[in-house]
C-alpha cells in the first residue's frame, strides 16, 4: 500500500466523516485504490450518491466545486490521490 501524504490523510478524514464510514480509519485508505470499483477488493465500493456527498463536503471544506456533468469526473474520482491532486490544482 502506498503511503498517504498529509493532504491525502486530511481528505480521507473528510471522506470518512462525510460518508459515515464508522468502521474504517482514514489511515487505512490506500491512496491508490479505486474509490468506486466494487470488483476490486481494495476499493471502497462507493456509488454515485457517495460521489455527491463527497462533492458537497469538498465544496464546503475546500471551496472547490465538482460538477456532475464534468467529463473528467471519472479520472478525478478514480482514487484518493487523484481527488487530492485535483483539489490541490483547483486551490492553487
C-alpha positions in Angstrom: 0.0 0.0 0.0 1.2 3.4 -0.9 1.8 6.0 1.9 -0.7 8.9 2.2 0.5 12.4 2.1 -0.7 14.8 4.8 -3.2 16.3 2.3 -4.5 12.8 1.4 -4.9 12.0 5.1 -6.9 15.2 5.6 -9.1 14.3 2.6 -9.5 10.7 3.8 -10.8 12.0 7.2 -13.2 14.2 5.3 -14.5 11.2 3.3 -14.9 9.1 6.5 -16.9 11.8 8.1 -19.0 12.8 5.1 -19.9 9.1 4.3 -20.2 8.0 7.9 -17.7 5.2 7.4 -17.5 4.4 11.1 -15.8 1.1 10.7 -12.9 2.5 8.8 -9.9 4.6 9.8 -8.7 7.3 7.4 -5.2 5.9 7.6 -6.4 2.6 6.2 -7.5 4.1 2.9 -5.0 3.2 0.2 -4.5 6.5 -1.8 -4.1 4.5 -5.0 -7.0 2.1 -4.6 -10.1 2.8 -6.6 -12.9 4.6 -4.8 -15.8 3.2 -6.9 -14.8 -0.2 -8.3 -16.8 -2.7 -6.4 -15.0 -5.6 -8.2 -11.7 -4.5 -6.7 -11.1 -5.8 -3.1 -9.1 -2.7 -2.2 -11.9 -0.4 -3.4 -14.1 1.5 -1.0 -17.0 0.4 -3.3 -18.6 3.8 -3.3 -21.6 4.7 -5.5 -23.0 7.8 -7.2 -24.8 9.0 -4.1 -21.4 8.8 -2.2 -19.8 10.9 -5.0 -22.5 13.6 -4.4 -21.8 13.6 -0.7 -18.1 13.8 -1.3 -18.6 16.7 -3.7 -20.7 18.6 -1.2 -18.1 18.0 1.6 -15.2 19.1 -0.7 -17.1 22.3 -1.7 -17.8 23.1 1.9 -14.4 22.3 3.3 -12.1 23.3 0.4 -14.3 25.7 -1.6 -13.7 23.6 -4.7 -16.7 22.9 -6.9 -17.0 19.5 -8.6 -19.7 19.5 -11.4 -21.8 16.4 -12.1 -21.5 16.9 -15.9 -17.7 17.2 -15.9 -16.3 14.7 -18.4 -13.2 14.3 -16.3 -15.0 13.2 -13.1 -14.1 9.5 -13.7 -10.4 10.4 -13.5 -10.8 12.9 -10.7 -12.7 10.4 -8.5 -10.5 7.4 -9.5 -8.8 7.3 -6.1 -7.9 9.3 -3.1 -4.7 10.5 -4.7 -6.3 11.8 -7.9 -9.0 13.5 -5.9 -6.5 15.2 -3.7 -4.4 16.2 -6.7 -7.4 17.8 -8.3 -8.3 19.7 -5.2 -4.7 21.0 -4.9 -4.7 22.2 -8.5 -8.0 24.0 -8.1 -6.9 25.7 -4.9 -3.6 26.9 -6.4 
